[in-house]
């Protein structure tokens, strides 16, 4: 079988022309049925109005024998007219609008039947001719409803296939537009990723260049020296850390009297021993005063420690009090911290630090933006695959519907 190629933009026109001989008679039949439904609704409505008028006339006579029956008939007619008027009849012969009308008509017929069953026992035996005439029109309405349903389910199903094919054309066009937009967004995203990669590389190079300046080299050496001294002080006071905590606790409970200035200094030694030591005058008199109280507390047995820890704590206390073991560390620490402050206070270092901070902040911002862009790129690529799969699915579905309608093998050309 030869295959016909049709551009997507021309499918509707081509399909309409190719199925015209098949579809137009069906549309004509549907229009006739719609017209007949409207006429039968009008007939039933007019018959209901006749009952409404006649029952009102009977009510106006105020005959006690017929008044209640007339009132029931009047109420029934009003309800029936309202039910019939609520049915909206479209002139469109499209399958979906006909299907909706068919459903609505069946519901209306069911409501009308319920109204009749509920009302007729309370109207009889009066208005019998009006009711018979109404029953005829309602029967005709039921009949046209069944005819419309049969027509919809059999011959008119081919119109649904045509309507679905037209809908497929629209869906396919929308999907292609979405694909173009997605491809353009992906192109822009990938261009942005390349630009960010380049900018990140340049920023890292600038950071490396600034970090290699002699001022930073000297500052790094100074920081290393300070860290080494901090570790030495911490090592020389390592066995006093736990006793310091216990002394602090005893002072708070009032078991050992420690002046406020020594309490503050004790907290400093627990937090950063090097800073606390270098902040004291030569000879670190405050620390020695604290250690004397600590030694006294340990001797009195108020400060509970294991024997080994107690001995080591007493040895370190004695080394500081009797041998001034921290003198050199205090001196070295003061010199190292003074040198570091001097380096930090220089104009060149401050300028470089400011530049370094700005570059680090910029790099962090760029990296976050790059991560976000990468995630977006992955999402767009995923959408791209889904759109391509949907496009192919809709294209094959449309070709299948056309083949079903025309018995022709058709290939849909998506490009312009």
C-alpha positions in Angstrom: 0.0 0.0 0.0 1.4 3.4 -1.0 1.9 5.9 1.8 0.7 9.5 1.6 2.7 12.2 3.4 0.7 15.1 4.9 2.0 18.1 6.7 0.5 18.5 10.2 -0.9 22.0 9.3 -2.8 20.5 6.4 -4.3 17.4 8.1 -7.6 18.9 9.2 -8.4 20.3 5.7 -7.3 17.1 4.0 -9.3 14.9 6.4 -12.3 17.0 6.2 -12.3 16.8 2.4 -11.6 13.0 2.4 -14.4 12.2 4.9 -16.9 14.7 3.7 -19.0 12.2 1.8 -19.1 10.0 4.9 -19.6 12.6 7.6 -22.0 15.1 6.1 -24.9 12.7 5.9 -24.4 11.8 9.5 -24.2 15.5 10.5 -27.4 16.0 8.5 -29.1 13.2 10.4 -27.9 14.6 13.7 -29.2 18.0 12.9 -32.6 16.6 12.0 -32.7 14.6 15.3 -31.7 17.7 17.2 -34.5 19.7 15.5 -37.0 16.9 16.2 -35.9 16.8 19.9 -36.5 20.5 20.2 -40.0 20.2 18.6 -40.9 17.4 20.9 -39.7 19.3 23.9 -41.8 22.2 22.7 -44.9 20.0 22.3 -44.5 18.5 25.8 -44.0 22.0 27.2 -47.1 23.4 25.4 -49.2 20.4 26.7 -47.9 21.1 30.3 -48.9 24.8 29.9 -52.4 23.6 28.9 -52.7 21.6 32.1 -51.4 24.7 34.0 -54.0 26.9 32.5 -56.9 24.5 32.9 -55.9 23.7 36.5 -55.7 27.4 37.3 -59.1 28.0 35.8 -60.5 25.2 38.0 -58.8 26.6 41.0 -60.4 30.0 40.4 -63.9 28.4 40.6 -63.2 27.5 44.2 -65.1 24.3 43.9 -64.2 22.3 47.1 -64.6 19.0 45.3 -62.0 19.7 42.6 -59.8 22.4 44.2 -57.3 20.0 45.7 -56.9 18.0 42.5 -56.6 21.2 40.5 -53.9 22.5 42.8 -52.0 19.2 42.5 -52.2 19.4 38.7 -51.1 23.0 38.7 -48.0 22.2 40.8 -47.2 19.2 38.6 -47.4 21.3 35.4 -45.2 23.9 36.9 -42.6 21.3 37.9 -42.7 19.7 34.5 -42.3 22.9 32.6 -39.3 23.8 34.8 -37.7 20.4 34.1 -38.2 20.6 30.3 -37.0 24.2 30.1 -33.8 23.2 32.0 -32.8 21.1 29.0 -30.4 23.0 26.8 -30.4 21.9 23.2 -27.3 22.7 21.2 -27.4 23.1 17.4 -23.8 21.7 17.1 -23.6 18.3 15.4 -20.2 17.6 16.9 -20.1 14.2 18.6 -19.3 15.5 22.1 -22.1 18.1 22.2 -24.6 15.4 20.8 -23.4 12.9 23.5 -23.9 15.5 26.3 -27.4 16.3 25.0 -28.2 12.6 24.8 -27.2 12.2 28.4 -29.1 15.3 29.5 -32.2 14.2 27.6 -32.2 10.7 29.2 -32.0 12.4 32.7 -34.8 14.7 31.7 -37.0 11.8 30.6 -36.3 10.0 33.9 -37.2 13.2 35.9 -40.4 13.6 33.8 -41.4 10.0 34.5 -40.8 10.5 38.2 -43.0 13.6 38.2 -45.8 11.8 36.4 -45.7 8.8 38.8 -45.7 11.1 41.8 -48.4 13.4 40.7 -51.0 11.4 38.6 -52.5 9.5 41.6 -53.4 12.9 43.2 -54.8 14.4 40.1 -57.1 11.5 38.9 -59.8 11.3 37.8 -59.7 14.9 36.6 -57.9 16.5 33.7 -57.9 13.1 32.0 -57.8 14.4 28.4 -55.0 16.8 29.2 -53.0 14.0 30.8 -53.6 11.7 27.8 -52.4 14.3 25.4 -49.4 15.0 27.6 -48.6 11.3 27.8 -48.5 11.1 24.0 -46.0 13.9 23.7 -43.9 12.5 26.5 -43.9 9.0 24.8 -42.7 10.7 21.6 -39.9 12.4 23.7 -38.9 9.0 25.1 -38.9 7.5 21.6 -36.6 10.3 20.1 -34.3 9.9 23.1 -33.9 6.2 22.4 -33.4 6.9 18.7 -30.8 9.5 19.4 -28.9 7.1 21.8 -29.0 4.3 19.2 -27.8 6.6 16.5 -25.0 7.9 18.7 -23.8 4.4 19.6 -23.8 3.0 16.1 -23.5 5.2 13.0 -22.4 8.4 14.7 -19.4 6.8 16.4 -17.4 7.5 13.2 -18.0 11.2 13.8 -16.3 10.8 17.2 -13.3 9.3 15.4 -13.1 12.3 13.2 -13.5 14.7 16.1 -10.8 12.8 18.0 -8.5 13.0 15.0 -9.0 16.8 14.9 -8.3 16.9 18.7 -5.2 14.9 18.1 -4.0 17.4 15.6 -4.4 20.2 18.2 -2.7 18.2 20.9 0.2 17.3 18.5 0.6 21.0 17.6 0.6 22.0 21.2 3.1 19.4 22.1 5.4 20.5 19.2 5.1 24.1 20.5 6.0 22.9 24.0 9.0 21.0 22.5 10.3 24.1 20.8 10.0 26.1 24.0 11.7 23.4 26.0 14.5 23.1 23.4 15.1 26.9 23.5 15.1 26.9 27.3 17.6 24.0 27.3 19.8 25.8 24.9 19.8 28.9 27.0 20.4 26.9 30.2 23.4 25.1 28.7 24.8 28.3 27.4 24.5 29.7 30.9 26.2 26.6 32.4 29.2 27.2 30.0 29.4 30.8 31.0 29.2 30.0 34.7 31.9 27.3 34.3 34.2 29.8 32.7 33.5 32.5 35.4 34.0 29.9 38.2 37.4 28.9 36.7 38.4 32.6 36.4 37.4 33.3 40.0 39.3 30.3 41.3 42.4 31.5 39.5 42.0 35.0 41.0 41.6 33.4 44.4 44.8 31.4 43.9 46.6 34.5 42.8 45.5 36.6 45.8 46.2 33.7 48.2 49.8 33.4 46.9 50.7 37.0 47.8 53.6 37.3 50.3 51.4 39.0 52.9 49.2 36.0 53.1 52.2 33.7 53.2 53.5 35.6 56.2 50.1 35.6 57.8 49.8 31.8 57.2 53.1 31.3 58.9 52.1 33.5 61.8 48.8 31.6 62.1 50.6 28.3 62.1 53.0 29.5 64.9 50.0 30.7 67.0 48.3 27.3 66.5 51.5 25.5 67.6 51.8 27.6 70.7 48.1 27.1 71.5 48.7 23.4 71.3 51.7 23.6 73.6 49.9 25.6 76.3 47.0 23.2 76.1 49.4 20.3 76.5 51.1 21.9 79.5 47.8 22.4 81.2 46.1 19.2 80.0 45.8 17.6 83.5 44.3 20.8 84.9 41.3 21.1 82.6 39.1 18.8 84.6 40.2 20.2 87.9 39.4 23.7 86.6 35.8 22.6 85.7 35.4 21.1 89.2 36.8 24.3 90.8 34.4 26.3 88.8 31.5 24.2 90.0 32.6 24.4 93.6 32.9 28.2 93.4 29.3 28.4 92.0 28.0 26.2 94.8 29.9 28.4 97.4 32.0 25.5 98.7 35.2 27.3 97.6 35.6 31.1 97.6 37.0 32.4 94.3 36.9 36.1 93.5 34.9 37.2 90.4 38.0 38.3 88.4 39.5 34.9 88.9 36.3 33.2 87.9 36.3 35.1 84.6 39.9 34.3 84.0 39.3 30.6 84.8 36.6 30.6 82.1 39.1 32.1 79.7 41.6 29.4 80.5 39.0 26.8 79.8 38.0 28.4 76.5 41.4 29.4 75.1 44.4 28.9 77.4 46.9 30.7 75.0 44.8 33.9 74.8 44.2 33.9 78.6 47.9 33.4 79.3 49.2 36.1 76.9 46.6 38.5 78.2 48.1 38.4 81.7 51.0 40.4 82.9 54.4 38.7 83.0 54.4 36.1 85.7 50.6 35.3 85.2 49.7 36.1 88.7 46.0 35.5 88.3 46.6 32.0 87.0 49.0 31.3 90.0 46.3 32.6 92.4 43.8 30.2 90.9 46.3 27.3 91.0 47.0 28.0 94.7 43.3 27.7 95.5 43.1 24.6 93.3 46.1 23.1 95.1 44.5 23.9 98.5 41.2 22.4 97.4 42.9 19.2 96.2 44.9 18.9 99.4 41.8 19.3 101.5 40.1 16.6 99.5 37.2 18.8 98.4 38.0 18.2 94.7 37.4 14.6 94.0 39.8 13.0 91.4 41.2 9.6 90.8 44.7 9.1 92.4 46.5 9.1 89.1 44.8 12.2 87.8 45.2 13.9 91.1 48.9 13.3 91.1 49.3 14.6 87.5 47.3 17.7 88.3 49.4 18.4 91.4 52.6 17.9 89.4 51.4 20.4 86.7 50.3 22.9 89.4 53.7 22.6 91.1 55.5 23.1 87.8 53.6 26.4 87.2 53.8 27.7 90.8 57.4 26.6 91.6 59.2 26.4 88.3 57.3 29.1 86.3 57.0 26.5 83.5 54.8 28.8 81.4 57.2 31.8 81.3 58.7 31.0 77.9 55.3 30.0 76.4 53.8 33.3 77.6 56.6 35.3 76.1 56.5 33.3 72.8 52.7 33.6 72.6 52.8 37.4 73.2 55.3 37.8 70.4 53.4 35.6 68.0 50.1 37.2 68.6 51.7 40.7 68.4 53.2 39.8 65.1 49.9 38.5 63.8 48.1 41.6 64.9 50.7 43.7 63.1 50.3 41.7 59.9 46.5 42.0 60.1 46.6 45.7 60.7 48.7 46.5 57.6 47.0 48.2 54.8 48.2 45.7 52.2 46.8 42.7 54.2 43.5 44.4 54.8 43.1 45.1 51.1 44.0 41.6 50.2 41.7 40.1 52.8 38.8 42.3 51.5 39.6 41.2 48.0 39.8 37.6 49.1 36.5 37.7 50.9 34.8 39.3 47.9 36.2 36.6 45.6 35.1 33.8 48.0 31.6 35.2 48.2 31.4 35.5 44.5 32.7 32.0 44.0 30.1 30.7 46.5 27.3 32.5 44.6 28.5 31.3 41.3 28.7 27.7 42.5 25.2 27.8 43.9 23.9 29.3 40.7 25.7 26.6 38.7 24.2 23.8 40.9 20.7 25.3 40.3 21.3 25.6 36.6 22.6 22.0 36.4 19.4 20.8 38.1 17.3 22.8 35.7 19.2 21.4 32.8 18.5 17.8 33.9 14.8 18.6 34.4 14.6 20.1 30.9 16.4 17.1 29.3 13.9 14.8 31.1 11.0 17.0 29.8 12.6 16.9 26.3 12.5 13.1 26.3 8.9 13.0 27.6 7.8 15.5 24.9 9.5 13.5 22.2 7.8 10.3 23.4 4.4 12.1 23.6 4.9 13.5 20.1 5.6 10.1 18.6 2.6 8.6 20.5 0.2 11.3 19.3 1.6 11.1 15.7 1.0 7.3 15.5 -2.4 7.6 17.2 -3.4 10.3 14.6 -2.1 8.2 11.7 -4.1 5.2 13.0 -7.3 7.2 13.2 -6.9 8.5 9.7 -6.2 5.0 8.4 -9.4 3.8 10.2 -11.4 6.6 8.6 -10.0 6.7 5.1 -8.5 3.2 4.6 -5.3 5.0 3.5 -1.8 4.7 4.9 -0.7 8.2 5.9 2.5 9.6 7.3 2.3 12.9 9.3 5.1 15.3 8.5 5.8 17.4 11.6 8.2 19.8 10.1 7.0 23.0 8.4 
